[in-house]
Amino acid sequence: MTAAGTPSWETVTVGVGLVAAMAAYALFAGADFGGGIWDLLAGSSSRGRRARDAIDASVTPVWEGNQVWIVLGLVLLWTGFPSAFAAITITLFVPLAASLLGIVLRGVGFAFRHEAVRPASKRLTGVLFASSSLLAPFFLGAAVGAVTTGRVPPRSHGISTAAWTTPTALVTGALFVATCAYIGAIYLVGDARRRRQDDLVTYFGHRAALSGAVTGVLAAVGLVLLHSSAPYVFGRLTGVALPLVIVSVLAGATALTLILLRRQWLLRVLGALAVAAVLAAWGLAQYPWLFPTSLGLADAAAPQASQLAEIIVMGMAAVLVVPSFAWLYWLQQHGRLEHDSASVQLRRAARAQNQPVAPDAAAPDAAARPVRLLATVIVVAAAVRTLRERHRRSQA
Amino acid sequence: MTAHVLAASVIPARAQMGATLGFHIVFACFGIAMPAVVLFAHWRGLRRGDAVSLLLARRWSKVMAVLFAVGAVSGTVLSYELGLLWPTLMGVYGPAFGIPFSVEAIWFFVEAIFTAIYLYGWRRLPAWPHWWTGVPLVISGILGAFSVVSANSWMNQPSGFTLNHGRITHVDPWAVIFNQATPYEVPHMILAAYMVTGFVMAGVYAVGLLRGRRDRYHRLGFTYSFATAAVCAPVQVVFGDFVARAIEQQQPQKFAAMELVSRTKPDVTEWIGGIFWHGQVYFGIGIPDFDSLLVGYSPHKTVIGWDAVPPSLRAPLPDLIHLSFDLMVGLGMLLLLLAAWQGWFAWFRRRLLMTRWFLIPAAAAGLAAIVAMEAGWIVTEVGRQPWVVYGYLRTSAAATPSAGVPVTLAVVLVLYAVLTAVVIGVPALMGRRWQREDPGDEPDRAVAPGPPPEMSPHPELR
């Protein structure tokens, strides 16, 4: 291991911006991917119609804007750390191309599904949208896993399949998919609540809890795997970045509890915090390396003027993009961009009858709740124990 | 074995980049220019309480959103491909080349956000604030085009960086963005975008008018779009002349291929059409001394030919470059003629020319504009070869060593073929549906019935 030089403040700032763009992509576009995953799992077209309509209404006005975060991430990476970008795109050609295919198919499926009228073409575009929602996060996750485990050589000479098919990388891919499903479900719970669709609050609540548990398990598995595949990152995750990991775990656990208790208080904030904190922890754990222990941030950094230009771009993003986004989401959350016929009619009908739907109506499966909670706890505990045993065995 | 040989050459990467760029640029045109046309109709509608203009604006905004979505996706593909296909270009020149792209990301964001607000705001936003939410689209379209085209012009006239042992050690961002080719490439492309958008939209309504739908809806739809393109056409032709002369100065090799100048000499003949074969131009119309006259305002001006550099540094396929250039100029002139014809008539007769003999070429004008723009990009991109960064980096040295390119090329070609079919089919379907529908009660689909003037559906709208 060669020591990495200390990066300048400009380099660190661009690096932080890169992690922030990734976090924004995970939180916003990730939620849209999650919507696609739940669309895929919503069952037959008659059974899943209400859920699909709700997903559609939540995702439609915002997905294009959310998609741009990855473009911002790409330009920050290639301008700020050009040699690393070149190495990543050469070595990880396959997963990146696959994730790109996912992004394209999803956009195409989504753009055209509103115009598709016949059931057959509607189904086709729906399937495109949904299945590609699995492709993109999985392969992006696998690529991140490959970088974290130091499998991308700084001077790359060709495609490497081994780099992104390590257990760590594959688990990271699965973790990204689960995280998208989790964030998506949490957003959808809030939206369903806003639209006063109580059955959907329950519906997406269950899914949020389930995917939250899966995400937690996968994150734990990933952490254990990092111990041997990326000792440097593991050491810092359990060292200097530990507070962030703890914040993420606490936020995730609280969110899970809130869902199980059917409270939506601060649910989105907690869900977002869990994801953002874990990404921040990852960024901090990599420091000062870009490719852990082979390429330092300082060595990969572009000249100072380019970094400054990127910082100005990030400033423009803060001034122009963030308020615009806030306004877009405000308009959406206040029903100014409503386009979905079903929900509009529902709201009109509710207003006409002048009777708010009773909040938290007792669900028929109220008795099943403690059972489900218990089952979740058992599954999590069993998974943790198995992992710990495996870990001990691997150490021995 | 074949796959390996293919992968080793730079052809698949170039083909893929060319295919995606050629596809994306058409949608980019609509992203740049369509908001202005829509907002103009919207403004007239609000100002004069004109339901027909409002209906046009609202329907156009739906089409605009579909086209923008496809453009956004193909734009994302391009930003990926820069790395996937040309890692060396990005790895070495990223610190300079990446800067205009980073700025573009901001305008891309603004465009995506406000497209959604404008599109989905028809029903519930107050009328004038809603109109203003479209204004950022016009601005970000132009500034976004500026950023991306300045990145391309940087590839033609690289400046603002210091190269030291294969690594960029110093960058001057302003000199990168405002390189020598920016002043002519950027306006040339923005004007082209307005012409493509205007003529394509006008073509749709020209077809409707030809089929006998001569109501106010079709006449207005035609007028708004045709006027946009017609205003740009003369500016573009004058500007194009300036562009050609700048290229003669900055990239003599590209210019030599454009005009089939094989040897450096005075009194150069201007060839219209023609194919170069063993030192001679065949099948072309030659105008003696005219090329020298165009370049230097003197029939005896010396023009640099491609013999000035060794064969390995010459632009490949001079015939392709020359014919593309002639096609672009020729179509540009025809479009100018079409615009002037309508302009003459409208100015002196105070009414619009809507005869069959005018509408038939007008219906084809959109396709002509697209072909002219694509031909222009062929001149720019093929003419820059063998360089990717002019004078610094060869295209062959920039390509990825990865063997997967033929596969992704095949996927991209199939995908984009389908996408092209769908992107023409969807607006056509929308149009057919609109013809059947009563505009007074459009169904709650992507956009529900809009602002107040909608209350009085014109009987002639049907």
Chai-1 contact restraints between the chains, C-beta under 6 A:
chainA,res_idxA,chainB,res_idxB,connection_type,confidence,min_distance_angstrom,max_distance_angstrom,comment,restraint_id
A,P61,B,A116,contact,1.0,0.0,6.0,A-B,restraint_1
A,P61,B,Y120,contact,1.0,0.0,6.0,A-B,restraint_2
A,E64,B,A72,contact,1.0,0.0,6.0,A-B,restraint_3
A,E64,B,A112,contact,1.0,0.0,6.0,A-B,restraint_4
A,G65,B,A112,contact,1.0,0.0,6.0,A-B,restraint_5
A,G65,B,I113,contact,1.0,0.0,6.0,A-B,restraint_6
A,V68,B,F108,contact,1.0,0.0,6.0,A-B,restraint_7
A,V68,B,F109,contact,1.0,0.0,6.0,A-B,restraint_8
A,V68,B,A112,contact,1.0,0.0,6.0,A-B,restraint_9
A,V71,B,T76,contact,1.0,0.0,6.0,A-B,restraint_10
A,V71,B,S79,contact,1.0,0.0,6.0,A-B,restraint_11
A,V71,B,A105,contact,1.0,0.0,6.0,A-B,restraint_12
A,L72,B,A105,contact,1.0,0.0,6.0,A-B,restraint_13
A,L74,B,S79,contact,1.0,0.0,6.0,A-B,restraint_14
A,V75,B,G98,contact,1.0,0.0,6.0,A-B,restraint_15
A,V75,B,F101,contact,1.0,0.0,6.0,A-B,restraint_16
A,V75,B,S102,contact,1.0,0.0,6.0,A-B,restraint_17
A,V75,B,A105,contact,1.0,0.0,6.0,A-B,restraint_18
A,W78,B,M90,contact,1.0,0.0,6.0,A-B,restraint_19
A,W78,B,G94,contact,1.0,0.0,6.0,A-B,restraint_20
A,W78,B,G98,contact,1.0,0.0,6.0,A-B,restraint_21
A,T79,B,G94,contact,1.0,0.0,6.0,A-B,restraint_22
A,T79,B,G98,contact,1.0,0.0,6.0,A-B,restraint_23
A,T79,B,S102,contact,1.0,0.0,6.0,A-B,restraint_24
A,P82,B,M90,contact,1.0,0.0,6.0,A-B,restraint_25
A,P82,B,G91,contact,1.0,0.0,6.0,A-B,restraint_26
A,P82,B,G94,contact,1.0,0.0,6.0,A-B,restraint_27
A,P82,B,P95,contact,1.0,0.0,6.0,A-B,restraint_28
A,S83,B,G91,contact,1.0,0.0,6.0,A-B,restraint_29
A,F85,B,G83,contact,1.0,0.0,6.0,A-B,restraint_30
A,F85,B,M90,contact,1.0,0.0,6.0,A-B,restraint_31
A,A86,B,P87,contact,1.0,0.0,6.0,A-B,restraint_32
A,A86,B,M90,contact,1.0,0.0,6.0,A-B,restraint_33
A,A86,B,G91,contact,1.0,0.0,6.0,A-B,restraint_34
A,T89,B,G83,contact,1.0,0.0,6.0,A-B,restraint_35
A,T89,B,L84,contact,1.0,0.0,6.0,A-B,restraint_36
A,T89,B,P87,contact,1.0,0.0,6.0,A-B,restraint_37
A,I90,B,P87,contact,1.0,0.0,6.0,A-B,restraint_38
A,I90,B,T400,contact,1.0,0.0,6.0,A-B,restraint_39
A,I90,B,S402,contact,1.0,0.0,6.0,A-B,restraint_40
A,F93,B,S402,contact,1.0,0.0,6.0,A-B,restraint_41
A,F93,B,G404,contact,1.0,0.0,6.0,A-B,restraint_42
A,A97,B,T408,contact,1.0,0.0,6.0,A-B,restraint_43
A,L100,B,Y80,contact,1.0,0.0,6.0,A-B,restraint_44
A,I103,B,T76,contact,1.0,0.0,6.0,A-B,restraint_45
A,V104,B,V73,contact,1.0,0.0,6.0,A-B,restraint_46
A,G107,B,V73,contact,1.0,0.0,6.0,A-B,restraint_47
A,A111,B,V66,contact,1.0,0.0,6.0,A-B,restraint_48
A,A111,B,A69,contact,1.0,0.0,6.0,A-B,restraint_49
A,F112,B,V426,contact,1.0,0.0,6.0,A-B,restraint_50
A,H114,B,A446,contact,1.0,0.0,6.0,A-B,restraint_51
A,E115,B,V426,contact,1.0,0.0,6.0,A-B,restraint_52
A,H157,B,P401,contact,1.0,0.0,6.0,A-B,restraint_53
A,G158,B,P401,contact,1.0,0.0,6.0,A-B,restraint_54
A,I159,B,S402,contact,1.0,0.0,6.0,A-B,restraint_55
A,A302,B,P95,contact,1.0,0.0,6.0,A-B,restraint_56
A,P303,B,P95,contact,1.0,0.0,6.0,A-B,restraint_57
A,P303,B,T169,contact,1.0,0.0,6.0,A-B,restraint_58
A,P303,B,H170,contact,1.0,0.0,6.0,A-B,restraint_59
A,P303,B,V171,contact,1.0,0.0,6.0,A-B,restraint_60
A,A305,B,V171,contact,1.0,0.0,6.0,A-B,restraint_61
A,A305,B,P173,contact,1.0,0.0,6.0,A-B,restraint_62
A,S306,B,P95,contact,1.0,0.0,6.0,A-B,restraint_63
A,S306,B,V171,contact,1.0,0.0,6.0,A-B,restraint_64
A,A309,B,I99,contact,1.0,0.0,6.0,A-B,restraint_65
A,A309,B,P173,contact,1.0,0.0,6.0,A-B,restraint_66
A,E310,B,S102,contact,1.0,0.0,6.0,A-B,restraint_67
A,V313,B,S102,contact,1.0,0.0,6.0,A-B,restraint_68
A,M316,B,I106,contact,1.0,0.0,6.0,A-B,restraint_69
A,A317,B,I106,contact,1.0,0.0,6.0,A-B,restraint_70
A,V321,B,F109,contact,1.0,0.0,6.0,A-B,restraint_71
A,S324,B,I113,contact,1.0,0.0,6.0,A-B,restraint_72
A,L328,B,I113,contact,1.0,0.0,6.0,A-B,restraint_73
A,L328,B,I117,contact,1.0,0.0,6.0,A-B,restraint_74
A,R336,B,R124,contact,1.0,0.0,6.0,A-B,restraint_75
A,L337,B,Y120,contact,1.0,0.0,6.0,A-B,restraint_76
A,H339,B,Y120,contact,1.0,0.0,6.0,A-B,restraint_77
A,H339,B,A446,contact,1.0,0.0,6.0,A-B,restraint_78
A,S341,B,D444,contact,1.0,0.0,6.0,A-B,restraint_79
